[in-house]
């Protein structure tokens, strides 16, 4: 008779590992049920994003099933799973750091006042981070920058907001400086997280 995951509810780790190595799907499901919530909580703690955390945990279990035949029965299952999670989370953080550094270099290459900031970022398929940064700007700077991203000229923005062109120019220059600072600080934060999660 085929065993169900519920049949392994109280089975010890050694037996679960032994059954998993033999390709027992019910044993795998039992491991999933036993550890998914704990692993997910840990992943959220470090990634600060529920969707990314769930992706990391799903990748972990896909990988676990893929390497099942190479597992040692004497291994500490929980410790092994947490080590796998740590590796996946660090990879995710490093990938984010690399992406942020790329975005930061893009913005750094822009002159202090750049008419094509949004176009340049879009051409490099890196608009999402820029949009997140724009959302952090003070209201007036955010409005001016958002309108620039929509293709309005400084003169058109000035007319629509009842501001002088000089004021619009000033807001946009300040927004570019703020964006650079935001990107730099975000990169530093992710680097710090990657260091402390080793």
Secondary structure, DSSP 8 states (H G I E B T S, - for coil): ----GGGGTT--HHHHHHHHHTT-HHHHHHHHHHHHHHHHHHHHHHH--HHHHHHHHHHHHHHHHHTGGG--TTS-HHHHHHHHHHHHHHHHHHHHHHHHHHHHHHHHTS-SS-TTHHHHHHHTT-HHHHHHHHTTS-HHHHHHHHHHHTT--HHHHHHHHT--HHHHHHHHHHHHHHHHHHHHHHHHHHHHHHHHT-
